[in-house]
């Protein structure tokens, strides 16, 4: 069981995916699960203050992560929403919606069910602190605002979209503030987590560092 946490655009998603491939583990992007429900909330027009309706909506919501030829597809009630959940609208709304207690508790139950048999790399913002505090290996991936904004801009342009770099910096900083100050499962470094600053690292370097730390842990465990 590998837990990888970190703020937006720190490189944790791509790193987690590639680490899982190297280890032959299942990769779970928990952030995509929150994005999928956020998309459903936006489509339904439900207010974040309407907790009773949100609870009913959660009961009727099915988010599925389907792995196909090395690519993870996100299904919302059977509909493939892999691209839609990366929209600007979802990105701007996901932090507020994912901070709701009802939403987090429902998603955590799903994530624990996915990881109960091990052999999995989960990444998000509360994996090592809340979902699996006893994970075999825990990592906290960080990066500077400038590096993260550049990565997000590159990601948007690859999808045929454009954005203002300074505006992205403001959005990322605000997302950090919301994620780290929310009352329910705030973003923070888990006890015992290895912190890795990826500001000046390539994806390959990030994966090498993480897999190297995992191998060290496995060897120590075998030795003991």
ZIHUDA-V411736 format. One record per residue. N is the residue number from 1. NEAR is the number of other C-alpha atoms within 10 Angstrom. Layout:
# ZIHUDA-V411736
n = <N & N>
near = <NEAR & NEAR>
This chain:
# ZIHUDA-V411736
n = <1 & 2 & 3 & 4 & 5 & 6 & 7 & 8 & 9 & 10 & 11 & 12 & 13 & 14 & 15 & 16 & 17 & 18 & 19 & 20 & 21 & 22 & 23 & 24 & 25 & 26 & 27 & 28 & 29 & 30 & 31 & 32 & 33 & 34 & 35 & 36 & 37 & 38 & 39 & 40 & 41 & 42 & 43 & 44 & 45 & 46 & 47 & 48 & 49 & 50 & 51 & 52 & 53 & 54 & 55 & 56 & 57 & 58 & 59 & 60 & 61 & 62 & 63 & 64 & 65 & 66 & 67 & 68 & 69 & 70 & 71 & 72 & 73 & 74 & 75 & 76 & 77 & 78 & 79 & 80 & 81 & 82 & 83 & 84 & 85 & 86 & 87 & 88 & 89 & 90 & 91 & 92 & 93 & 94 & 95 & 96 & 97 & 98 & 99 & 100 & 101 & 102 & 103 & 104 & 105 & 106 & 107 & 108 & 109 & 110 & 111 & 112 & 113 & 114 & 115 & 116 & 117 & 118 & 119 & 120 & 121 & 122 & 123 & 124 & 125 & 126 & 127 & 128 & 129 & 130 & 131 & 132 & 133 & 134 & 135 & 136 & 137 & 138 & 139 & 140 & 141 & 142 & 143 & 144 & 145 & 146 & 147 & 148 & 149 & 150 & 151 & 152 & 153 & 154 & 155 & 156 & 157 & 158 & 159 & 160 & 161 & 162 & 163 & 164 & 165 & 166 & 167 & 168 & 169 & 170 & 171 & 172 & 173 & 174 & 175 & 176 & 177 & 178 & 179 & 180 & 181 & 182 & 183 & 184 & 185 & 186 & 187 & 188 & 189 & 190 & 191 & 192 & 193 & 194 & 195 & 196 & 197 & 198 & 199 & 200 & 201 & 202 & 203 & 204 & 205 & 206 & 207 & 208 & 209 & 210 & 211 & 212 & 213 & 214 & 215 & 216 & 217 & 218 & 219 & 220 & 221 & 222 & 223 & 224>
near = <18 & 26 & 28 & 29 & 28 & 25 & 23 & 23 & 22 & 25 & 25 & 27 & 24 & 17 & 24 & 28 & 22 & 22 & 24 & 21 & 14 & 12 & 14 & 12 & 18 & 19 & 25 & 25 & 21 & 20 & 19 & 24 & 24 & 23 & 26 & 27 & 24 & 24 & 24 & 19 & 20 & 17 & 9 & 10 & 9 & 14 & 12 & 15 & 10 & 9 & 15 & 9 & 13 & 19 & 15 & 10 & 17 & 17 & 10 & 9 & 15 & 16 & 22 & 19 & 18 & 14 & 13 & 8 & 6 & 11 & 10 & 16 & 17 & 24 & 18 & 20 & 14 & 11 & 12 & 17 & 18 & 17 & 10 & 14 & 24 & 16 & 15 & 12 & 13 & 21 & 15 & 15 & 16 & 22 & 21 & 14 & 24 & 24 & 20 & 18 & 16 & 16 & 20 & 17 & 15 & 13 & 21 & 17 & 11 & 17 & 19 & 13 & 10 & 14 & 20 & 11 & 9 & 13 & 15 & 20 & 27 & 33 & 29 & 25 & 27 & 26 & 30 & 28 & 21 & 14 & 22 & 20 & 17 & 16 & 20 & 14 & 20 & 30 & 25 & 26 & 27 & 21 & 20 & 13 & 19 & 14 & 18 & 22 & 25 & 16 & 15 & 20 & 20 & 15 & 14 & 16 & 12 & 10 & 12 & 8 & 12 & 12 & 13 & 9 & 14 & 12 & 11 & 18 & 19 & 13 & 15 & 21 & 16 & 14 & 19 & 18 & 15 & 16 & 23 & 16 & 13 & 16 & 11 & 18 & 21 & 18 & 22 & 17 & 22 & 21 & 12 & 14 & 19 & 15 & 16 & 17 & 14 & 19 & 16 & 11 & 14 & 12 & 15 & 12 & 13 & 23 & 22 & 16 & 15 & 22 & 19 & 12 & 16 & 19 & 13 & 12 & 14 & 14 & 11 & 10 & 9 & 8 & 7 & 6>
